[in-house]
Amino acid sequence: MANKDFTSAQAVEFYIGNYRFDAIRIIETKEYRMSQSQILDPIGIKRNWLTRLQFSLPRVYQILMEQGLDPFTVSAAYTVNKTRISAVTRSLKDVRIIWRYFDKQGNASASLLVDALAEDSLKSRFEQVWGEERTVLERRADDCRILSSPCPWTRVFETEFESNLARISKLHKKHIQNGKYYWEFIYSWMTPEEKAKLDIVNPVVTNGRRKYKIHQMLSFETKERLTPHVTSILILMKSANSVAELRRLVQRQYGVDQPNLFDGWNVQ
């Protein structure tokens, strides 16, 4: 609960890939800060590590101080998602110093976060000089590829698509065998380069399926390119009464044999 010992702040959610953080901004100074616990939790370090550092690991404390770590913290109170939070906060410079230290110590999570921020920083500078901006969703998708984690969830197939596919397949829309039709009618339209990248970032595992849902590991550009095709298939699907009829309509529409590629599904 906020009181005179806590500095008033505002916060919004932000993500580095699928790591969620509070982007805290001090109201009076407009300074950006991050919760100390949220700095440490993603890299598997106990929350009291920084609090006890000066006494438990004085040599490490001195190294971080020489790199510019601020010995003082700011206790801030803010609301995010209608929840009131009080947190010990550190500057963004401190975040970089702490993650970089653990990166050099071989902490895999810290290494991924440092890599993601480094690539993002370079790309941001390119976009600045070219006057371009990425959306929050595009930025998260980029982070996820760097972190080798699933992209943020976005709807690729509307309810109407799912319902019509269930109608012509005579299966429940969540039935596993419908997965092969998503591959046949949609994902087989990826370019060879896109398919090759998918096999790298989302390979087929021992049970014959892919580790993540396909759309979770597609690039933003691939999703954008496939969207009109999804709409086209939906229009044809509405005119079909069976999967076989949809195949004939697709063949007539595109003038090619509909590929029958069930890579990665192992469906009997």
C-alpha positions in Angstrom: 0.0 0.0 0.0 1.3 3.4 -0.9 2.4 5.8 1.9 4.9 8.7 2.4 7.8 6.2 2.0 6.8 5.3 -1.5 7.3 7.5 -4.6 4.2 7.8 -6.8 4.6 6.1 -10.1 2.8 4.9 -13.1 3.3 1.5 -14.9 2.2 -0.4 -18.0 3.0 -4.0 -19.0 5.8 -4.6 -21.4 7.4 -7.8 -22.8 10.7 -9.0 -23.9 9.5 -12.0 -25.9 7.2 -13.7 -23.4 9.0 -12.3 -20.3 6.5 -9.9 -18.7 7.6 -6.8 -16.8 6.2 -3.6 -15.4 7.5 -0.5 -17.3 7.5 1.9 -14.3 7.7 5.6 -14.8 8.2 7.9 -11.8 5.5 10.7 -12.0 7.7 13.6 -10.7 10.9 12.9 -12.6 9.5 10.9 -15.6 12.4 8.5 -15.0 11.9 4.9 -16.3 12.6 2.1 -13.7 12.0 -1.6 -13.2 11.1 -3.6 -10.1 14.1 -5.2 -8.5 12.3 -8.5 -8.1 11.3 -8.5 -11.8 15.0 -8.0 -12.8 16.0 -11.1 -10.8 13.1 -13.5 -11.2 13.4 -14.2 -15.0 17.1 -15.2 -14.6 16.4 -17.5 -11.6 18.1 -15.3 -8.9 16.7 -15.0 -5.4 15.0 -11.7 -4.8 17.2 -10.8 -1.8 20.4 -11.2 -3.8 20.8 -7.5 -4.5 19.8 -6.5 -1.0 22.4 -8.7 0.7 25.1 -8.3 -2.1 27.2 -5.7 -0.3 27.7 -8.0 2.7 27.5 -11.5 1.2 29.6 -10.8 -2.0 31.6 -7.6 -1.4 33.9 -8.2 -4.4 31.0 -8.6 -6.8 29.3 -5.6 -5.3 32.5 -3.5 -5.9 32.7 -4.8 -9.5 29.1 -3.7 -10.2 29.6 -0.4 -8.5 32.6 0.3 -10.7 30.4 -0.5 -13.7 28.0 2.2 -12.6 25.4 0.3 -10.4 23.5 2.9 -8.3 23.8 2.0 -4.6 20.4 3.7 -4.0 17.0 2.3 -4.9 13.6 4.0 -5.2 10.6 2.5 -3.5 7.7 3.2 -5.8 3.9 2.6 -5.6 1.9 2.2 -8.8 -1.1 0.5 -10.3 -1.0 -1.9 -13.2 -4.0 -4.0 -14.4 -6.1 -2.4 -11.5 -3.7 -3.9 -8.9 -1.9 -1.6 -6.5 1.8 -2.6 -6.2 4.7 -1.4 -4.1 8.2 -2.3 -5.3 11.8 -1.5 -4.8 12.9 -0.2 -8.2 16.2 0.3 -10.1 17.1 2.3 -13.2 17.3 0.8 -16.7 21.1 1.3 -16.5 21.1 -1.0 -13.4 19.0 -3.6 -15.3 21.6 -3.7 -18.1 24.5 -3.9 -15.6 22.9 -6.8 -13.6 21.9 -8.8 -16.6 25.2 -8.4 -18.3 27.0 -9.5 -15.1 25.0 -12.8 -15.0 25.4 -13.2 -18.7 29.2 -13.3 -18.2 28.6 -15.8 -15.4 27.0 -18.2 -17.8 23.4 -17.6 -16.8 21.5 -18.8 -19.9 18.4 -16.6 -19.3 20.4 -13.5 -18.7 22.3 -14.2 -21.9 19.1 -14.5 -23.9 17.8 -11.2 -22.5 21.1 -9.4 -23.2 21.1 -10.8 -26.7 17.5 -9.7 -27.3 18.1 -6.2 -26.0 21.3 -5.8 -28.0 19.7 -6.8 -31.3 16.6 -4.6 -30.5 18.8 -1.6 -29.7 20.7 -1.9 -33.0 17.4 -2.3 -35.0 15.8 0.6 -33.1 18.7 2.9 -34.2 18.3 1.8 -37.8 14.6 2.6 -37.6 15.3 6.0 -36.0 17.4 7.1 -39.0 14.9 5.7 -41.5 11.9 7.2 -39.6 10.2 3.8 -39.2 8.5 2.3 -36.2 7.5 -1.2 -35.2 4.3 -2.0 -33.4 4.4 -3.6 -29.9 3.3 -6.9 -31.4 6.1 -6.9 -34.0 8.7 -6.0 -31.4 7.5 -8.9 -29.2 7.6 -11.3 -32.2 11.2 -10.2 -32.9 12.2 -10.8 -29.3 10.6 -14.2 -29.3 12.7 -15.3 -32.3 15.8 -14.1 -30.5 14.8 -15.9 -27.4 13.7 -19.1 -29.2 10.3 -19.0 -27.5 6.8 -19.0 -28.8 5.6 -15.7 -30.2 2.8 -13.8 -28.4 -0.6 -15.3 -29.1 -2.5 -13.7 -32.0 -5.6 -14.9 -33.7 -4.8 -16.3 -37.1 -8.0 -18.2 -37.8 -11.3 -16.6 -36.9 -14.1 -18.6 -35.3 -15.9 -18.7 -38.7 -12.9 -20.5 -40.3 -12.8 -23.0 -37.5 -16.5 -23.7 -37.6 -16.6 -24.1 -41.4 -13.6 -26.5 -41.3 -15.4 -28.5 -38.6 -18.5 -28.6 -40.8 -16.8 -30.0 -43.9 -14.4 -32.4 -42.0 -17.3 -33.7 -39.8 -15.0 -33.4 -36.8 -15.1 -31.2 -33.7 -13.2 -27.9 -34.4 -10.6 -28.9 -31.7 -10.1 -32.4 -33.1 -6.4 -33.2 -33.7 -7.1 -34.5 -37.3 -8.2 -31.0 -38.3 -4.6 -30.0 -37.9 -3.6 -31.7 -41.1 -6.2 -29.6 -43.0 -4.7 -26.4 -41.6 -1.3 -27.6 -42.9 -2.8 -28.7 -46.3 -4.8 -25.6 -47.1 -2.8 -22.9 -45.3 0.7 -23.7 -44.2 1.7 -25.5 -47.4 1.5 -22.0 -49.0 4.6 -20.9 -47.2 7.7 -20.3 -49.3 10.5 -22.9 -49.1 12.5 -20.4 -47.1 9.7 -20.0 -44.6 9.2 -23.7 -44.3 13.0 -24.2 -43.7 13.0 -21.5 -41.0 9.9 -23.2 -39.4 11.8 -26.5 -39.2 14.6 -24.8 -37.4 12.7 -22.7 -34.8 9.8 -25.2 -34.4 11.1 -28.7 -35.3 9.1 -31.9 -35.3 9.6 -33.7 -32.0 9.5 -37.4 -31.1 5.7 -37.8 -31.1 5.6 -36.6 -34.7 4.1 -33.2 -33.9 5.8 -29.8 -33.6 6.9 -28.4 -30.2 4.7 -25.3 -30.6 1.6 -24.5 -32.5 2.7 -23.5 -36.0 1.4 -19.9 -35.9 3.3 -19.3 -32.7 6.6 -19.5 -34.5 5.8 -17.8 -37.8 7.3 -14.4 -38.4 5.1 -11.4 -38.5 5.8 -11.0 -42.2 4.7 -14.6 -42.9 1.5 -14.1 -41.0 0.7 -10.9 -42.9 1.4 -12.6 -46.2 -0.8 -15.7 -45.4 -3.8 -13.6 -44.1 -5.3 -12.9 -47.6 -4.9 -16.6 -48.4 -6.7 -17.6 -45.2 -9.6 -15.3 -46.3 -9.6 -16.8 -49.8 -9.7 -20.4 -48.4 -12.6 -19.4 -46.1 -14.6 -18.1 -49.1 -14.1 -21.4 -50.9 -14.8 -23.4 -47.8 -18.2 -21.8 -47.4 -19.2 -23.2 -50.8 -17.9 -26.7 -50.0 -19.7 -29.6 -48.3 -16.7 -31.8 -47.8 -12.9 -31.7 -47.6 -12.7 -33.4 -51.0 -14.9 -30.7 -52.5 -12.8 -28.0 -51.0 -9.7 -29.6 -52.6 -11.4 -29.4 -56.0 -12.4 -25.8 -55.5 -8.9 -24.9 -54.5 -7.4 -26.7 -57.5 -9.8 -24.8 -59.8 -9.1 -21.5 -58.1 -5.3 -21.7 -58.1 -4.9 -23.9 -61.2 -2.6 -26.4 -59.4 -3.0 -29.7 -57.7 -3.6 -29.1 -54.0 -0.6 -30.3 -52.1 -1.1 -33.0 -49.6 1.7 -32.2 -47.2 1.1 -33.5 -43.6 4.6 -32.9 -42.4 4.9 -33.0 -38.7 1.4 -34.3 -37.8 1.7 -38.1 -37.9 -2.1 -38.4 -38.0 -3.5 -41.9 -38.8 
